[in-house]
């Protein structure tokens, strides 16, 4: 309903000249008919709104000229409607700028998607700023309040009506967005709550102190969650597939527990700094030989931390062919596909870092003031 009202306001704003002229046209002609009919206001209304035609030269002129005016308005409305269909960004921008007491989501990551779903479910207003247009293509076509630009210019933040925002959540690990974008946000809006996804532990204190924001780390939270599961299973020999931020957070805790582990990472550049210190197999975990080399037969827990749907499924299938009994933990965003991994033959524990982080944000009462 709100979206329809906003689109109606946009329509009125874009056609205000036509509507004003139409309003004045009816007022002026009502006065003319009122005079011609010697003060009969009811008949004047009848002829003004075409419920009858006055048998007078002016009556014929009025009907013909009115048809031209109304036809012009209809053509204008149709033209703008067609333009919006082919240029939905115009409506997206207008919707974004009209928001008040809203949440601005910077970055349409998995966490950004979860937050949007939560806000919609709770009938809260939001604006999404995402520079990668392919990620929000469907939202643009649906004329949602989204802005396909980088949040590092004040004009972009103004289009999101930053001064009236109650909450800003930066969900991407992008240094430019974090430092420049958040700094601009704080310059314009001194009171809004700012939450930043930050993977760099050394940067987090700087953001919190200088920009008065709260930093979160989905990878750190996910690592703590996984450690809890490892403790429950009492696993002592673990295979980690994918050297992600979560993996790096896990390493120290695994060492503190004297747990044996090995990492499989496809891209050597991702682990260049760890090769001399950590037990790493560089290779494709979809390859059974690589899994065998990493000791898949003897592990008592395998953890897949790769975020690609297809690879996750294939690796899980290969693991089950080689080791049917070891517990399996998979990181997964898509809940529908996650159900497949939770059932035989995989029998995996599926975790969603974005889902758990959203739950954490709700616990922190981040959304209580919007």
LOGU-290047 format. One line per 3 residues: number of its first residue (from 0); their letters; for each residue x, y, z of N, C-alpha, C. Coordinates in steps of 0.001 Angstrom, whole numbers, plus 500000, padded with zeros to 6 digits. Example, Ala and Ser with C-alpha at 12.3 -4.5 7.8 and 13.67 -1.06 7.14 Angstrom:
% LOGU-290047
0) as) 513190,494310,507800,512300,495500,507800,513200,496700,507800; 512850,497750,507080,513670,498940,507140,512900,500030,507870 $
END
This chain:
% LOGU-290047
0) xxx) 500836,498796,500000,500000,500000,500000,500870,501254,500000; 501899,501256,500894,502772,502423,500973,503487,502659,499647; 503950,501561,499032,504643,501694,497758,503737,502300,496702 $
3) xxx) 502469,501895,496689,501512,502434,495721,501280,503917,495957; 501209,504307,497229,501012,505725,497547,502209,506566,497116; 503402,506003,497336,504603,506730,496939,504652,506881,495426 $
6) xxx) 504309,505813,494714,504304,505882,493247,503255,506870,492760; 502126,506962,493501,501096,507949,493147,501643,509359,493342; 502390,509567,494419,502988,510882,494660,503978,511233,493548 $
9) xxx) 504747,510226,493121,505690,510452,492026,504942,510855,490763; 503837,510152,490507,503021,510445,489323,502473,511863,489373; 501973,512251,490554,501428,513608,490707,502524,514652,490548 $
12) xxx) 503698,514351,491094,504806,515305,490998,505254,515487,489559; 505291,514367,488812,505754,514431,487436,504733,515089,486504; 503465,515119,486919,502416,515670,486059,501701,516851,486715 $
15) xxx) 502387,517523,487625,501712,518561,488390,501188,519700,487500; 501879,519979,486420,501411,521057,485529,500078,520686,484902; 499998,519429,484405,498739,518978,483796,497599,518985,484811 $
18) xxx) 497849,518446,485996,496791,518358,487002,496363,519746,487484; 497331,520640,487621,497001,522014,488023,496149,522701,486959; 496563,522532,485704,495802,523134,484596,494385,522560,484530 $
21) xxx) 494283,521220,484746,492963,520583,484708,492072,521111,485828; 492654,521253,487022,491897,521767,488159,491399,523196,487884; 492311,524040,487400,491932,525424,487092,490921,525488,485949 $
24) xxx) 491061,524563,484999,490104,524500,483874,488690,524244,484382; 488543,523295,485286,487215,522989,485828,486670,524149,486661; 487520,524760,487466,487088,525891,488297,486606,527051,487422 $
27) xxx) 487427,527391,486424,487088,528515,485546,485792,528264,484797; 485618,527046,484285,484411,526745,483505,483180,526607,484377; 483396,526163,485623,482251,526149,486539,481723,527569,486755 $
30) xxx) 482667,528524,486909,482270,529925,487093,481535,530437,485857; 482039,530080,484654,481386,530509,483408,479963,529957,483325; 479807,528645,483577,478474,528028,483523,477545,528622,484598 $
33) xxx) 478115,528890,485765,477328,529482,486842,476747,530827,486416; 477574,531611,485709,477108,532929,485227,476083,532759,484119; 476376,531849,483157,475457,531633,482037,474099,531108,482495 $
36) xxx) 474078,530359,483582,472835,529751,484093,472217,530576,485212; 472660,531825,485318,472065,532770,486278,472121,532267,487715; 473233,531669,488089,473435,531276,489477,472911,529910,489848 $
39) xxx) 472563,529092,488896,472104,527728,489196,473336,526829,489364; 473773,526655,490633,475047,525969,490867,474974,524471,490562; 473782,523847,490707,473652,522412,490438,473824,522126,488950 $
42) xxx) 473121,522920,488108,473257,522725,486661,474665,523069,486195; 475281,524051,486862,476657,524407,486512,477596,523214,486757; 477376,522499,487861,478172,521312,488138,477920,520209,487116 $
45) xxx) 476661,520041,486735,476292,519006,485750,477026,519231,484439; 477021,520485,483953,477667,520777,482667,479195,520792,482793; 479700,521183,483968,481155,521218,484158,481752,519817,484101 $
48) xxx) 481041,518836,484670,481573,517466,484733,480901,516521,483734; 480379,517106,482644,479942,516343,481458,478738,515421,481675; 477921,515715,482674,476696,514928,482836,475584,515453,481919 $
51) xxx) 475872,516506,481241,474942,517092,480280,475681,518087,479416; 475057,518512,478321,475710,519484,477437,474812,520701,477274; 475369,521849,477558,474622,523100,477462,474426,523478,475988 $
54) xxx) 473154,523731,475609,472852,524118,474215,473158,525604,474037; 474406,525872,474019,474903,527240,473912,476268,527118,473209; 476669,528085,472388,477972,527987,471701,479122,527647,472647 $
57) xxx) 479069,528210,473841,480158,527927,474771,480112,526475,475250; 478908,525912,475342,478758,524521,475747,479425,523579,474763; 479264,523835,473444,479904,523005,472424,481429,523172,472461 $
60) xxx) 481872,524434,472622,483307,524709,472701,483928,523984,473901; 483216,524002,475028,483731,523406,476252,483956,521898,476076; 483002,521192,475477,483112,519744,475285,484299,519411,474401 $
63) xxx) 484419,520128,473271,485497,519822,472312,486868,520113,472918; 487004,521286,473569,488297,521662,474124,488683,520765,475308; 487683,520362,476096,487956,519483,477240,488508,518134,476786 $
66) xxx) 487982,517644,475662,488468,516367,475138,489958,516451,474815; 490381,517593,474283,491806,517777,473968,492650,517780,475247; 492155,518455,476274,492905,518545,477535,493016,517181,478198 $
69) xxx) 491907,516473,478299,491911,515163,478961,492732,514162,478165; 492611,514223,476816,493414,513327,475984,494906,513606,476194; 495273,514873,476315,496671,515226,476563,497173,514672,477883 $
72) xxx) 496313,514742,478913,496692,514203,480221,496875,512691,480147; 495976,512010,479467,496065,510548,479336,497349,510159,478610; 497657,510869,477526,498885,510576,476781,500111,510791,477666 $
75) xxx) 500085,511847,478478,501200,512124,479383,501370,511008,480395; 500250,510550,480986,500319,509484,481986,500819,508182,481371; 500322,507855,480171,500748,506625,479501,502227,506698,479150 $
78) xxx) 502664,507846,478649,504070,508018,478270,504988,507850,479470; 504619,508469,480593,505438,508358,481804,505410,506936,482340; 504250,506283,482252,504152,504892,482693,505051,503984,481876 $
81) xxx) 505070,504186,480550,505938,503394,479687,507400,503695,479965; 507698,504969,480204,509084,505360,480490,509567,504672,481771; 508674,504626,482784,509035,503981,484041,509290,502496,483842 $
84) xxx) 508494,501870,482952,508677,500446,482700,510047,500159,482091; 510515,501057,481252,511811,500876,480608,512941,501539,481387; 512610,502421,482325,513614,503096,483151,513174,503049,484625 $
87) xxx) 513105,501834,485179,512613,501705,486559,513516,502362,487596; 514757,502659,487232,515660,503289,488195,515118,504630,488676; 514357,505306,487813,513785,506600,488197,512852,506434,489389 $
90) xxx) 512000,505406,489317,511095,505141,490432,511863,504668,491660; 512877,503819,491445,513704,503339,492564,514318,504517,493320; 514855,505452,492566,515500,506616,493174,514492,507473,493929 $
93) xxx) 513319,507685,493311,512285,508502,493961,511787,507834,495242; 511621,506510,495202,511193,505777,496393,512231,505895,497502; 513508,505725,497123,514581,505806,498111,514621,507176,498774 $
96) xxx) 514472,508210,497969,514569,509574,498497,513383,509928,499389; 512264,509225,499222,511064,509548,499989,511025,508874,501365; 511962,507963,501625,511945,507208,502877,512303,508089,504075 $
99) xxx) 511697,507776,505210,511973,508471,506466,512015,507451,507601; 512859,507725,508602,513009,506813,509747,513275,505389,509283; 514146,505246,508311,514371,503984,507632,515752,503411,507923 $
102) xxx) 515979,502218,507391,517280,501566,507462,517943,501631,506096; 519206,502018,506064,519971,502001,504817,520927,500813,504874; 520776,499907,503919,521629,498722,503832,522670,498979,502743 $
105) xxx) 523922,499084,503133,525001,499302,502176,525634,497953,501852; 525394,497475,500639,525903,496172,500220,524825,495109,500283; 524488,494526,499133,523443,493495,499096,524084,492115,499161 $
108) xxx) 524849,491897,500231,525481,490604,500488,524420,489643,501026; 524850,488440,501404,523911,487501,502020,523287,488103,503274; 524123,488780,504068,523589,489428,505269,522632,490548,504882 $
111) xxx) 522985,491311,503858,522091,492371,503380,520743,491824,502946; 520757,490681,502282,519510,490053,501847,518676,489612,503045; 519345,489034,504038,518627,488597,505248,517980,489793,505959 $
114) xxx) 518737,490884,506045,518222,492067,506734,517018,492627,505990; 517103,492684,504659,515964,493174,503867,514715,492323,504124; 514874,491004,504120,513738,490113,504370,513148,490356,505756 $
117) xxx) 514025,490552,506731,513570,490816,508100,512780,492123,508168; 513268,493162,507510,512601,494466,507536,511240,494398,506839; 511175,493705,505724,509898,493560,505015,508890,492820,505885 $
120) xxx) 509353,491739,506510,508479,490939,507373,507930,491771,508525; 508738,492693,509026,508329,493522,510158,507816,494901,509736; 507522,495032,508421,506923,496254,507859,507758,497497,508177 $
123) xxx) 509059,497344,508024,509980,498460,508229,510482,498962,506872; 510784,500252,506806,511251,500847,505561,512764,500694,505420; 513208,500598,504176,514629,500404,503919,515022,500992,502571 $
126) xxx) 516321,501239,502419,516928,501611,501143,518198,500779,501008; 518429,500240,499825,519636,499454,499572,520557,500226,498641; 521825,500331,499020,522849,500922,498155,523816,499807,497780 $
129) xxx) 523878,499491,496509,524728,498396,496028,525313,498772,494674; 526648,498826,494613,527307,499264,493376,527268,498212,492273; 527199,496917,492636,527124,495853,491624,525670,495673,491200 $
132) xxx) 525338,496263,490060,523935,496307,489628,523354,494913,489387; 524185,493952,489013,523683,492605,488752,523080,491973,490006; 523575,492375,491177,523069,491803,492434,521660,492294,492769 $
135) xxx) 521301,493472,492243,519988,494050,492578,519116,494231,491335; 519458,493499,490281,518709,493625,489019,517219,493381,489229; 516880,492313,489955,515462,491980,490189,514763,493068,491006 $
138) xxx) 515486,493648,491962,514896,494697,492797,514648,495966,491984; 515542,496262,491049,515353,497431,490184,514131,497232,489303; 514014,496048,488714,512871,495758,487842,511556,495792,488623 $
141) xxx) 511622,495448,489911,510422,495474,490758,510179,496855,491356; 511026,497817,490989,510923,499198,491462,510960,499289,492989; 511982,498644,493559,512215,498718,494997,513120,499924,495293 $
144) xxx) 513173,500388,496535,514020,501547,496872,515492,501162,496918; 516117,501091,495760,517523,500713,495667,518287,501756,494853; 519578,501865,495156,520449,502814,494452,521684,502054,493965 $
147) xxx) 521841,501873,492657,522968,501101,492118,524240,501941,491961; 524766,502430,493067,525965,503262,493039,526817,503006,494286; 528056,503504,494263,528911,503412,495437,528482,504437,496477 $
150) xxx) 528532,504083,497753,528098,505020,498808,529208,505956,499263; 530054,506381,498327,531203,507202,498729,531077,508631,498215; 529865,508996,497772,529591,510369,497364,528382,510868,498137 $
153) xxx) 528435,512108,498555,527356,512647,499368,526039,512656,498606; 526094,512822,497275,524868,512847,496475,524147,511503,496522; 524912,510408,496559,524308,509071,496640,523595,508899,497974 $
156) xxx) 524244,509327,499054,523640,509223,500382,522425,510141,500509; 522471,511292,499861,521313,512194,499878,520136,511565,499151; 520412,510828,498076,519335,510124,497354,518715,509027,498209 $
159) xxx) 519459,508558,499203,518915,507574,500154,518314,508263,501371; 518225,509604,501323,517712,510435,502427,518408,510097,503740; 519727,510182,503700,520538,509789,504844,520212,510608,506095 $
162) xxx) 519821,511862,505939,519597,512708,507116,518414,512236,507951; 517480,511495,507342,516317,511005,508081,516417,509527,508431; 517555,508904,508146,517711,507478,508428,517916,507247,509929 $
165) xxx) 517400,506140,510414,517573,505763,511818,518701,504752,512008; 518955,503974,510945,519939,502900,511058,520654,502732,509715; 521976,502587,509765,522779,502303,508574,523585,501044,508859 $
168) xxx) 523470,500053,507975,524209,498804,508143,525071,498568,506909; 526368,498535,507102,527313,498267,506013,527651,496781,506066; 527258,496019,505034,527356,494556,505097,528423,493967,504196 $
171) xxx) 529275,494813,503616,530319,494298,502731,531699,494646,503265; 532626,493711,503072,533994,493936,503515,534735,494756,502453; 534399,496028,502397,534979,496936,501417,535546,498133,502174 $
174) xxx) 536867,498272,502149,537531,499296,502946,537058,500703,502571; 536855,500933,501276,536419,502247,500818,535042,502579,501365; 534126,501612,501278,532781,501817,501826,532824,502056,503327 $
177) xxx) 533665,501257,504002,533730,501350,505457,534233,502714,505923; 535358,503131,505358,535998,504364,505843,535368,505616,505245; 535320,505675,503915,534805,506875,503248,533290,506991,503407 $
180) xxx) 532591,505906,503063,531130,505939,503114,530585,506204,504501; 531092,505462,505485,530607,505623,506859,530961,506998,507415; 532108,507519,507025,532500,508859,507454,531526,509917,506914 $
183) xxx) 531108,509761,505663,530124,510673,505067,528780,510554,505774; 528402,509332,506094,527146,509115,506812,527157,509880,508133; 528264,509747,508865,528337,510396,510173,528407,511914,510064 $
186) xxx) 528985,512437,508986,529024,513884,508778,527624,514471,508631; 526744,513730,507935,525396,514232,507653,524429,513896,508783; 524556,512704,509332,523615,512240,510348,524393,511897,511624 $
189) xxx) 524279,512742,512617,525050,512585,513853,524432,511587,514828; 523179,511222,514604,522474,510435,515621,522100,509025,515195; 522152,508733,513909,521709,507406,513475,522653,506322,513996 $
192) xxx) 522120,505132,514156,522915,503984,514580,523626,503413,513346; 524932,503135,513464,525703,502594,512346,526306,501254,512756; 526043,500226,511947,526597,498896,512165,527470,498562,510957 $
195) xxx) 528706,498125,511195,529628,497833,510096,530125,496396,510154; 529998,495697,509041,530640,494391,508891,532128,494643,508685; 532952,494099,509555,534397,494365,509477,535167,493071,509719 $
198) xxx) 535918,492627,508716,536678,491392,508833,538070,491615,509421; 538517,492852,509413,539848,493175,509906,539769,493581,511384; 540279,492717,512246,540201,492982,513681,540936,494256,514085 $
201) xxx) 541984,494614,513345,542764,495798,513692,542035,497084,513287; 541155,496993,512285,540429,498171,511815,539201,498461,512678; 538622,497419,513255,537377,497568,514014,537451,498627,515118 $
204) xxx) 538500,498646,515966,538553,499669,517031,538597,501093,516488; 539249,501272,515328,539343,502607,514731,537969,503086,514290; 537214,502189,513627,535870,502542,513180,534970,502872,514368 $
207) xxx) 535059,502066,515403,534193,502273,516563,534521,503573,517288; 535819,503899,517378,536221,505097,518115,535987,506372,517296; 536439,506374,516053,536414,507607,515244,535067,507881,514586 $
210) xxx) 534314,506823,514252,533062,507024,513521,531830,506681,514355; 532054,506357,515616,530938,506062,516531,529986,505019,515952; 530558,503908,515552,529728,502833,515013,530016,501543,515765 $
213) xxx) 529179,500555,515530,529366,499235,516120,529831,498292,515030; 530916,497576,515249,531414,496646,514236,530977,495221,514570; 530739,494454,513513,530372,493045,513662,531233,492235,512703 $
216) xxx) 531385,490954,512976,532124,490067,512086,531363,488759,511964; 530756,488522,510808,530024,487272,510608,530976,486084,510670; 532206,486282,510181,533171,485177,510181,533581,484800,511602 $
219) xxx) 533797,485809,512461,534169,485539,513848,533026,484857,514589; 531807,485349,514347,530641,484756,515006,530432,483320,514533; 530626,483103,513208,530478,481756,512653,531541,480818,513208 $
222) xxx) 532763,481326,513357,533847,480503,513904,533516,480073,515338; 532999,480987,516137,532610,480647,517510,531511,479588,517525; 530567,479729,516573,529470,478759,516488,530019,477372,516125 $
225) xxx) 530942,477335,515158,531520,476057,514720,532344,475425,515827; 533097,476243,516560,533882,475717,517687,532969,475047,518703; 531806,475646,518919,530839,475039,519832,530416,473654,519359 $
228) xxx) 530224,473504,518050,529848,472199,517484,531019,471213,517569; 532240,471710,517356,533424,470849,517468,533553,470310,518888; 533316,471182,519852,533383,470753,521255,532321,469695,521558 $
231) xxx) 531133,469868,520999,530063,468877,521225,530448,467509,520659; 531074,467536,519485,531456,466280,518815,532757,465703,519374; 533484,466529,520131,534808,466129,520639,535717,465686,519494 $
234) xxx) 535636,466399,518379,536448,466063,517200,537906,466414,517452; 538809,465522,517025,540243,465717,517262,541070,465724,515980; 540439,465402,514873,541140,465386,513582,540200,465958,512525 $
237) xxx) 540465,467200,512110,539486,467939,511313,540055,468327,509949; 539212,468251,508931,539566,468721,507594,538764,469986,507298; 539481,471084,507040,538854,472371,506707,538990,472604,505207 $
240) xxx) 537862,472781,504530,537900,472970,503078,537549,474416,502744; 538535,475147,502237,538374,476558,501921,539025,477415,502989; 540019,478203,502601,540684,479082,503579,540006,480448,503539 $
243) xxx) 538919,480565,504257,538132,481791,504304,538460,482560,505586; 537766,483679,505781,537931,484421,507033,537531,483548,508224; 536508,482729,508029,536073,481834,509110,537202,480866,509467 $
246) xxx) 537837,480308,508430,538934,479365,508647,540039,479993,509491; 540409,481207,509139,541491,481882,509851,541115,482159,511308; 539844,482473,511547,539411,482676,512937,539430,481358,513714 $
249) xxx) 539208,480239,513004,539163,478939,513666,540545,478450,514102; 541569,478819,513339,542891,478227,513554,543402,478378,514984; 543323,479589,515519,543849,479812,516871,543105,478956,517895 $
252) xxx) 541790,478881,517748,541008,478116,518723,541283,476616,518603; 541532,476151,517381,541876,474735,517202,543225,474429,517845; 544173,475360,517686,545495,475174,518309,545398,475183,519827 $
255) xxx) 544576,476072,520362,544411,476138,521820,543853,474834,522376; 543097,474116,521540,542484,472845,521973,543338,471641,521578; 544508,471894,520982,545395,470811,520524,544695,469857,519559 $
258) xxx) 543874,470427,518704,543149,469636,517705,543964,469578,516420; 544100,468403,515853,544800,468225,514583,543884,468665,513441; 544458,469355,512482,543641,469819,511350,544489,469938,510095 $
261) xxx) 543808,469951,508959,544447,470225,507672,543487,471063,506840; 544058,471954,506027,543263,472852,505186,543458,472478,503719; 542358,472456,502963,542436,472348,501503,542006,473688,500923 $
264) xxx) 542849,474273,500094,542524,475551,499457,542904,475487,497977; 541941,475869,497133,542139,475783,495677,543128,476839,495169; 543021,478079,495678,543868,479169,495197,545088,479336,496107 $
267) xxx) 546237,479138,495523,547474,479242,496290,547660,480652,496862; 547228,481666,496107,547393,483057,496561,546635,483333,497853; 545566,482570,498106,544778,482778,499326,545504,482320,500586 $
270) xxx) 546522,481451,500399,547198,480879,501572,548705,481096,501528; 549152,481994,500665,550590,482233,500502,551267,482561,501839; 550560,483317,502675,551142,483734,503958,551106,482640,505015 $
273) xxx) 550398,481532,504721,550243,480469,505716,551004,479197,505372; 551541,479095,504158,552118,477840,503681,553256,477324,504558; 554047,478231,505102,555196,477809,505926,554808,477471,507361 $
276) xxx) 553577,477822,507737,553181,477653,509137,552074,476620,509350; 551226,476436,508346,550036,475614,508528,550045,474387,507620; 549369,473301,508038,549248,472099,507197,548198,472330,506098 $
279) xxx) 548661,472673,504900,547764,473058,503815,548014,472195,502586; 546938,471723,502000,546988,471059,500702,546389,472002,499678; 547204,472409,498710,546705,473300,497662,546148,472449,496535 $
282) xxx) 544874,472608,496269,544234,471811,495227,542729,471942,495286; 542073,471254,494372,540616,471307,494243,539988,470205,495086; 539183,470586,496061,538568,469602,496960,537516,468752,496259 $
285) xxx) 537170,469088,495039,536248,468244,494270,536972,467014,493707; 538290,467052,493772,539123,465958,493280,539337,464941,494408; 538965,463695,494179,539093,462662,495207,540547,462451,495628 $
288) xxx) 541475,462626,494685,542889,462453,495025,543349,463512,496029; 542845,464741,495860,543197,465818,496789,542613,465525,498171; 541375,465051,498200,540745,464700,499474,541507,463567,500158 $
291) xxx) 541931,462602,499348,542696,461474,499893,544036,461946,500450; 544717,462816,499694,546003,463364,500141,545857,464117,501462; 544699,464788,501635,544462,465558,502860,543996,464676,504022 $
294) xxx) 543839,463361,503768,543513,462437,504856,542037,462300,505153; 541197,462370,504129,539752,462308,504345,539314,461012,505023; 540047,459915,504803,539644,458623,505379,539755,458598,506900 $
297) xxx) 540671,459388,507446,540941,459288,508885,540352,460426,509716; 539776,461458,509081,539253,462593,509864,537977,462210,510590; 537742,462868,511723,536481,462635,512424,535538,463834,512317 $
300) xxx) 535886,464802,511431,534990,465902,511108,535512,466626,509865; 534614,466874,508917,534956,467671,507731,534087,468925,507732; 534717,470068,507463,533989,471341,507472,534190,472026,506121 $
303) xxx) 533105,472227,505380,533171,472890,504080,532781,474350,504270; 533731,475243,504020,533494,476670,504247,533438,477461,502939; 533393,476749,501817,533251,477402,500515,531813,477868,500363 $
306) xxx) 531629,479058,499781,530291,479653,499723,529601,479460,498376; 530218,478706,497461,529620,478483,496147,528710,477261,496202; 527471,477427,495772,526467,476369,495901,526905,475080,495214 $
309) xxx) 527271,475188,493954,527612,473999,493180,528808,473262,493788; 529859,473997,494122,531055,473369,494693,530758,472731,496035; 529937,473389,496818,529584,472859,498135,528932,471484,498008 $
312) xxx) 527989,471385,497090,527270,470124,496890,528187,469030,496358; 529018,469379,495378,529913,468380,494780,530924,467876,495800; 531519,468789,496566,532508,468393,497564,531874,467508,498629 $
315) xxx) 530678,467889,499067,529971,467072,500067,529720,465662,499523; 529369,465569,498250,529122,464261,497624,530412,463434,497551; 531524,464086,497202,532806,463377,497119,533255,462903,498504 $
318) xxx) 533054,463727,499511,533423,463334,500873,532645,462104,501304; 531342,462092,501009,530523,460964,501417,530880,459673,500689; 531401,459792,499487,531852,458594,498780,533095,457999,499433 $
321) xxx) 533940,458875,499986,535204,458422,500572,535101,458152,502075; 534218,458878,502752,534060,458705,504196,532580,458889,504541; 531921,457789,504779,530477,457821,504987,530084,458091,506431 $
324) xxx) 531028,458074,507336,530666,458156,508755,531066,459459,509452; 532071,460171,508923,532516,461360,509655,531438,462443,509631; 531254,463157,510738,530317,464290,510733,530752,465325,509695 $
327) xxx) 529760,466033,509159,530022,467006,508093,529317,468316,508430; 530064,469413,508381,529486,470747,508588,529649,471537,507290; 528589,472145,506833,528635,472929,505596,528127,474342,505847 $
330) xxx) 528816,475291,505235,528343,476673,505259,527473,476865,504024; 526225,477338,504246,525294,477452,503127,524335,478598,503360; 524003,479311,502302,523067,480435,502418,521649,480037,502031 $
333) xxx) 521514,479239,500971,520186,478907,500444,519517,477834,501296; 518432,478195,501957,517791,477273,502891,517158,476080,502181; 516640,476311,500963,516004,475226,500229,517021,474136,499892 $
336) xxx) 518201,474562,499411,519251,473598,499087,519895,473028,500343; 519877,473806,501410,520452,473327,502668,519728,472077,503154; 518430,472006,502887,517646,470842,503308,518154,469560,502659 $
339) xxx) 518677,469685,501428,519230,468515,500742,520448,467991,501491; 521314,468899,501924,522530,468504,502634,522238,467937,504026; 521124,468349,504598,520787,467877,505946,520229,466451,505942 $
342) xxx) 519802,465983,504754,519218,464650,504631,520264,463642,504148; 519971,462317,504296,520876,461301,503756,521039,461488,502244; 522196,461178,501660,523343,460524,502324,524305,461501,503003 $
345) xxx) 524038,462815,502895,525002,463789,503411,524958,463886,504941; 523748,463997,505489,523572,464116,506944,524454,465219,507540; 524468,466353,506871,525354,467448,507279,524650,468412,508230 $
348) xxx) 525458,469057,509054,524969,470186,509835,525223,471432,508993; 524165,472122,508621,524298,473280,507745,524208,474555,508571; 525193,475432,508407,525153,476711,509105,525074,477836,508078 $
351) xxx) 524351,478870,508431,524270,480062,507593,524817,481222,508409; 525977,481735,508018,526590,482826,508782,525702,484063,508786; 525031,484327,507649,524173,485513,507571,522934,485356,508445 $
354) xxx) 522380,484141,508469,521189,483892,509287,521520,484042,510769; 522648,483466,511190,523032,483555,512593,523387,484990,512978; 524001,485731,512055,524348,487116,512364,523094,487974,512483 $
357) xxx) 522102,487721,511629,520838,488462,511755,520218,488205,513126; 520224,486943,513549,519692,486617,514873,520459,487368,515965; 521773,487472,515770,522607,488200,516733,522247,489686,516758 $
360) xxx) 522026,490278,515581,521648,491690,515497,520316,491942,516187; 519383,491004,516036,518077,491132,516697,518271,491072,518211; 519139,490163,518673,519434,490061,520103,520054,491353,520642 $
363) xxx) 520836,492023,519794,521497,493263,520183,520547,494459,520153; 519265,494220,519783,518251,495289,519670,518636,496361,518668; 519340,495960,517612,519747,496901,516576,518550,497535,515897 $
366) xxx) 517459,496776,515752,516295,497263,515015,515197,497846,515912; 515494,498010,517182,514448,498422,518127,513971,499855,517934; 514800,500717,517359,514430,502136,517267,513865,502538,515903 $
369) x) 513690,501574,514997,513206,501944,513672,511738,501566,513493 $
END
